[in-house]
């Protein structure tokens, strides 16, 4: 990868989290209340070939989430993250058809105990939880929502060429 590739991925996945928080945290502090939910990735617990820049950026999101939670707790603001696995969404749909088929097939053949890809609703339900009153004492946490894939196989099959 080039440094330009590295910086592009860092900007999209990590700098954007910082910039969004910089824009909204002052208002949350003024109100003494807020909920921040960042998107990390289940790739942090896996070996993913050709995605060093992506994995590093999402690891940065986890570190940022935990550090920011420690700074904002006294302001009534919780900061958490979700590490989703493969979901039926626009990101998957950007991959070549062959890669999409392979990913879906791996899920059906036991890559996840649940035997399916996640849905946007699966992830959205966790966002709703983190923003609810029921999660008012949860901060600095990361929920891995990957259908159990992280329990089954720590390595993304090398035949899935993502990068």
Buried (B, 14 or more C-beta within 10 A) or exposed (E): EEEEEBEBBBEEBBBBBEEEBEEEBEEBBEEEEBBBBBBBBBBBBBEBBEBBBBBBBBBBBBEBBBEBBEEBBEBBBBBBBBBBBBBBBEEBEEBEEEBBEBBBEBBEEEBBEBEBBBEEEBBEEBBEBBBEEEBEEBBBBBBBBBBBBBEEBEEBEEEBBBE
